[in-house]
């Protein structure tokens, strides 16, 4: 049996309760703007999840839980290109992650993916009964009722936050000194706020949900460390997830067309929006390496000189991505010389 509609007319708790009571097995798909999410259930229990929101990728949850480093994650993503396996499977087989740690990260990821849906005022949904993936190697089972209770609690908290911050498109005046803050997260948030970024942009930068980011600012506001500066119309706000997905698609297309300069430019634009985007990092390396090989062949054919090695240069670029979230354009350009 399939069920479809909009969250505006059928609330998420009602959908989840229907799934739990009926002990349904299948996939709940929910979409809003460019964000798409899938919640996989088995016999009424939450089993797994997927989202195209960069804040909800498994890799970012592993980093936030301090289970892997940026460097370890990036190396595993590069290995994924060669091995064609799931990222979690690679990290476990390499001994970086235990199966239990991976299971707990997947559970946290799925729960946060669902909690965010409770705050969506609307969004198209469809439950496809029997639509169940067969390639899930490590999963978990979570009862629906505790998730609903936590989701409702967050909705109540969200209403209090919205009384102060009516939209995520808010900029702030920083009234404290970031360097003097003992908490590193507070220092990072105040520094980002001081740079003029909106709360929505900071949410993407922190790889935290809108709720978590707004809750941090709610606390800073209560402590007198930030004040609202400008409030923008959320209806006219940009769609960063859509922009990132569009640029990634364009970059991949240009790479297939062997238009390497255009591919590099598109990947760099993704990283300007989302400096931690691992897909853009991988794509940028692929585009630059392909461009190096093409130029080396042209040089060899025109001068009969031995082609310059692209290996050392690409190794430098890979190292710069591993050690730094995003090297500057000058750094990536210098690696090509």
WOWOUR-V571299 format. One record per residue. OMEGA is omega in whole degrees, -180 to 180 (* if undefined). BURIAL is 1 if it has 24 or more other C-alpha atoms within 12 Angstrom, else 0. D_LAST is the distance of its C-alpha to the last C-alpha in whole Angstrom. Layout:
# WOWOUR-V571299
omega->OMEGA burial->BURIAL d_last->D_LAST
omega->OMEGA burial->BURIAL d_last->D_LAST
This chain:
# WOWOUR-V571299
omega->179 burial->0 d_last->59
omega->178 burial->0 d_last->56
omega->180 burial->1 d_last->56
omega->-180 burial->1 d_last->54
omega->-180 burial->0 d_last->54
omega->-179 burial->1 d_last->53
omega->178 burial->1 d_last->53
omega->-177 burial->0 d_last->55
omega->175 burial->0 d_last->58
omega->-173 burial->0 d_last->57
omega->-179 burial->1 d_last->56
omega->178 burial->1 d_last->54
omega->179 burial->1 d_last->56
omega->179 burial->0 d_last->59
omega->-179 burial->1 d_last->56
omega->179 burial->1 d_last->55
omega->178 burial->1 d_last->59
omega->178 burial->1 d_last->60
omega->-176 burial->1 d_last->57
omega->-178 burial->1 d_last->59
omega->180 burial->0 d_last->63
omega->-178 burial->0 d_last->62
omega->-176 burial->0 d_last->60
omega->171 burial->1 d_last->58
omega->-179 burial->1 d_last->55
omega->-176 burial->1 d_last->52
omega->174 burial->1 d_last->49
omega->179 burial->1 d_last->49
omega->-180 burial->1 d_last->46
omega->-178 burial->1 d_last->46
omega->171 burial->1 d_last->44
omega->-172 burial->1 d_last->43
omega->-178 burial->0 d_last->41
omega->-178 burial->0 d_last->38
omega->178 burial->1 d_last->38
omega->-180 burial->1 d_last->40
omega->175 burial->1 d_last->42
omega->176 burial->1 d_last->44
omega->-178 burial->1 d_last->46
omega->-179 burial->1 d_last->48
omega->176 burial->1 d_last->51
omega->-180 burial->1 d_last->54
omega->175 burial->1 d_last->57
omega->180 burial->1 d_last->57
omega->178 burial->1 d_last->54
omega->-170 burial->1 d_last->51
omega->-178 burial->1 d_last->49
omega->-180 burial->1 d_last->45
omega->175 burial->1 d_last->43
omega->177 burial->1 d_last->40
omega->175 burial->1 d_last->38
omega->176 burial->1 d_last->35
omega->-178 burial->1 d_last->35
omega->-180 burial->1 d_last->32
omega->-175 burial->1 d_last->34
omega->176 burial->1 d_last->36
omega->180 burial->1 d_last->34
omega->-178 burial->1 d_last->35
omega->-179 burial->1 d_last->32
omega->175 burial->1 d_last->32
omega->179 burial->1 d_last->36
omega->178 burial->1 d_last->35
omega->-180 burial->1 d_last->33
omega->178 burial->0 d_last->35
omega->179 burial->0 d_last->38
omega->178 burial->0 d_last->36
omega->175 burial->1 d_last->36
omega->175 burial->1 d_last->32
omega->176 burial->1 d_last->29
omega->-178 burial->1 d_last->26
omega->179 burial->1 d_last->24
omega->179 burial->1 d_last->27
omega->-178 burial->1 d_last->27
omega->178 burial->1 d_last->24
omega->178 burial->1 d_last->24
omega->178 burial->1 d_last->27
omega->175 burial->1 d_last->26
omega->178 burial->1 d_last->23
omega->180 burial->0 d_last->26
omega->179 burial->0 d_last->28
omega->-177 burial->0 d_last->26
omega->-172 burial->0 d_last->27
omega->179 burial->0 d_last->30
omega->-180 burial->0 d_last->31
omega->178 burial->0 d_last->34
omega->-175 burial->1 d_last->34
omega->179 burial->1 d_last->32
omega->179 burial->1 d_last->35
omega->179 burial->1 d_last->36
omega->-179 burial->1 d_last->33
omega->179 burial->1 d_last->34
omega->-178 burial->1 d_last->37
omega->178 burial->0 d_last->37
omega->178 burial->0 d_last->34
omega->180 burial->0 d_last->37
omega->-173 burial->1 d_last->35
omega->174 burial->1 d_last->37
omega->179 burial->0 d_last->41
omega->-179 burial->0 d_last->43
omega->177 burial->0 d_last->45
omega->179 burial->1 d_last->42
omega->-180 burial->1 d_last->40
omega->180 burial->1 d_last->44
omega->178 burial->1 d_last->44
omega->178 burial->1 d_last->41
omega->179 burial->1 d_last->42
omega->179 burial->1 d_last->45
omega->179 burial->1 d_last->43
omega->-179 burial->1 d_last->41
omega->-179 burial->1 d_last->44
omega->180 burial->1 d_last->46
omega->177 burial->1 d_last->44
omega->-180 burial->1 d_last->43
omega->-179 burial->1 d_last->46
omega->179 burial->1 d_last->47
omega->-179 burial->1 d_last->45
omega->179 burial->1 d_last->47
omega->-177 burial->1 d_last->50
omega->178 burial->1 d_last->49
omega->178 burial->1 d_last->48
omega->178 burial->0 d_last->50
omega->-180 burial->0 d_last->50
omega->-180 burial->1 d_last->48
omega->179 burial->1 d_last->49
omega->174 burial->1 d_last->50
omega->174 burial->1 d_last->51
omega->179 burial->1 d_last->52
omega->-178 burial->1 d_last->52
omega->179 burial->1 d_last->55
omega->179 burial->0 d_last->54
omega->-172 burial->0 d_last->50
omega->-177 burial->1 d_last->49
omega->-180 burial->0 d_last->46
omega->-174 burial->0 d_last->46
omega->178 burial->0 d_last->43
omega->-176 burial->0 d_last->43
omega->-180 burial->0 d_last->43
omega->-177 burial->1 d_last->44
omega->-178 burial->1 d_last->46
omega->175 burial->1 d_last->48
omega->-179 burial->1 d_last->51
omega->178 burial->1 d_last->52
omega->-176 burial->1 d_last->55
omega->-173 burial->1 d_last->55
omega->178 burial->0 d_last->58
omega->179 burial->0 d_last->56
omega->178 burial->1 d_last->53
omega->-179 burial->1 d_last->55
omega->178 burial->0 d_last->57
omega->179 burial->0 d_last->53
omega->178 burial->1 d_last->52
omega->177 burial->1 d_last->55
omega->-180 burial->0 d_last->55
omega->177 burial->1 d_last->52
omega->178 burial->1 d_last->53
omega->179 burial->0 d_last->56
omega->180 burial->0 d_last->53
omega->179 burial->1 d_last->51
omega->177 burial->0 d_last->54
omega->179 burial->0 d_last->54
omega->-179 burial->1 d_last->50
omega->177 burial->0 d_last->50
omega->178 burial->0 d_last->53
omega->-179 burial->1 d_last->51
omega->-175 burial->1 d_last->48
omega->-179 burial->0 d_last->49
omega->174 burial->1 d_last->45
omega->-180 burial->1 d_last->42
omega->-178 burial->1 d_last->40
omega->170 burial->1 d_last->41
omega->-171 burial->1 d_last->40
omega->165 burial->1 d_last->41
omega->-180 burial->1 d_last->42
omega->-177 burial->1 d_last->41
omega->176 burial->0 d_last->44
omega->179 burial->0 d_last->43
omega->-176 burial->0 d_last->41
omega->-175 burial->1 d_last->38
omega->-178 burial->0 d_last->37
omega->-177 burial->0 d_last->41
omega->-180 burial->0 d_last->41
omega->-178 burial->0 d_last->42
omega->-179 burial->0 d_last->41
omega->178 burial->0 d_last->37
omega->177 burial->0 d_last->37
omega->180 burial->1 d_last->39
omega->-179 burial->0 d_last->37
omega->-178 burial->1 d_last->34
omega->-180 burial->1 d_last->36
omega->178 burial->1 d_last->37
omega->179 burial->1 d_last->34
omega->178 burial->1 d_last->33
omega->180 burial->1 d_last->36
omega->179 burial->1 d_last->36
omega->178 burial->0 d_last->32
omega->179 burial->0 d_last->34
omega->174 burial->1 d_last->34
omega->178 burial->1 d_last->36
omega->177 burial->1 d_last->38
omega->180 burial->1 d_last->37
omega->179 burial->1 d_last->33
omega->177 burial->1 d_last->34
omega->179 burial->1 d_last->36
omega->-179 burial->1 d_last->32
omega->-178 burial->1 d_last->30
omega->-174 burial->1 d_last->33
omega->177 burial->1 d_last->33
omega->-180 burial->1 d_last->37
omega->177 burial->1 d_last->40
omega->180 burial->1 d_last->41
omega->-178 burial->1 d_last->44
omega->-179 burial->1 d_last->43
omega->180 burial->1 d_last->40
omega->179 burial->1 d_last->43
omega->177 burial->1 d_last->46
omega->180 burial->1 d_last->43
omega->177 burial->1 d_last->44
omega->178 burial->1 d_last->47
omega->179 burial->0 d_last->48
omega->178 burial->1 d_last->46
omega->180 burial->1 d_last->48
omega->180 burial->0 d_last->51
omega->177 burial->0 d_last->50
omega->-177 burial->0 d_last->49
omega->176 burial->1 d_last->46
omega->174 burial->1 d_last->44
omega->179 burial->1 d_last->46
omega->179 burial->1 d_last->46
omega->-179 burial->0 d_last->44
omega->178 burial->0 d_last->43
omega->-179 burial->1 d_last->45
omega->179 burial->0 d_last->43
omega->-177 burial->0 d_last->45
omega->-180 burial->0 d_last->43
omega->-180 burial->0 d_last->44
omega->-177 burial->0 d_last->42
omega->179 burial->0 d_last->39
omega->179 burial->0 d_last->36
omega->-173 burial->0 d_last->35
omega->180 burial->1 d_last->32
omega->178 burial->1 d_last->33
omega->179 burial->0 d_last->33
omega->-180 burial->1 d_last->30
omega->180 burial->1 d_last->28
omega->180 burial->1 d_last->30
omega->180 burial->0 d_last->29
omega->177 burial->1 d_last->26
omega->178 burial->1 d_last->25
omega->179 burial->0 d_last->27
omega->-179 burial->1 d_last->25
omega->180 burial->1 d_last->22
omega->179 burial->1 d_last->24
omega->180 burial->0 d_last->25
omega->178 burial->1 d_last->22
omega->178 burial->1 d_last->20
omega->179 burial->0 d_last->23
omega->-178 burial->0 d_last->23
omega->174 burial->0 d_last->20
omega->-166 burial->0 d_last->19
omega->178 burial->1 d_last->16
omega->179 burial->1 d_last->14
omega->178 burial->1 d_last->18
omega->179 burial->1 d_last->18
omega->-180 burial->1 d_last->15
omega->-179 burial->1 d_last->17
omega->179 burial->1 d_last->20
omega->178 burial->1 d_last->19
omega->177 burial->1 d_last->18
omega->175 burial->1 d_last->21
omega->-178 burial->1 d_last->23
omega->174 burial->1 d_last->21
omega->177 burial->1 d_last->22
omega->-173 burial->1 d_last->26
omega->-170 burial->1 d_last->26
omega->-179 burial->1 d_last->23
omega->-174 burial->1 d_last->25
omega->-176 burial->1 d_last->25
omega->178 burial->1 d_last->24
omega->178 burial->1 d_last->24
omega->178 burial->1 d_last->21
omega->179 burial->1 d_last->19
omega->-179 burial->1 d_last->20
omega->-180 burial->1 d_last->19
omega->177 burial->1 d_last->16
omega->-180 burial->1 d_last->15
omega->-179 burial->1 d_last->16
omega->-179 burial->1 d_last->15
omega->179 burial->1 d_last->11
omega->179 burial->1 d_last->12
omega->179 burial->1 d_last->14
omega->178 burial->1 d_last->12
omega->-179 burial->1 d_last->9
omega->-180 burial->1 d_last->13
omega->-180 burial->0 d_last->14
omega->180 burial->0 d_last->11
omega->179 burial->1 d_last->12
omega->179 burial->0 d_last->15
omega->180 burial->0 d_last->15
omega->-180 burial->0 d_last->14
omega->-178 burial->0 d_last->16
omega->-175 burial->0 d_last->19
omega->-175 burial->0 d_last->18
omega->-175 burial->0 d_last->18
omega->177 burial->0 d_last->20
omega->178 burial->0 d_last->17
omega->-178 burial->0 d_last->16
omega->177 burial->0 d_last->13
omega->-177 burial->0 d_last->10
omega->176 burial->0 d_last->11
omega->-173 burial->1 d_last->10
omega->-177 burial->0 d_last->13
omega->-179 burial->0 d_last->11
omega->-180 burial->1 d_last->8
omega->176 burial->1 d_last->11
omega->177 burial->0 d_last->13
omega->-179 burial->1 d_last->12
omega->177 burial->1 d_last->12
omega->180 burial->1 d_last->15
omega->-179 burial->1 d_last->16
omega->177 burial->1 d_last->15
omega->-178 burial->1 d_last->17
omega->-174 burial->1 d_last->20
omega->-179 burial->0 d_last->20
omega->179 burial->0 d_last->20
omega->177 burial->1 d_last->22
omega->176 burial->1 d_last->19
omega->179 burial->1 d_last->16
omega->178 burial->0 d_last->15
omega->178 burial->0 d_last->13
omega->-179 burial->0 d_last->11
omega->179 burial->0 d_last->10
omega->179 burial->1 d_last->9
omega->-178 burial->0 d_last->7
omega->180 burial->0 d_last->5
omega->-178 burial->1 d_last->6
omega->-175 burial->1 d_last->4
omega->* burial->0 d_last->0
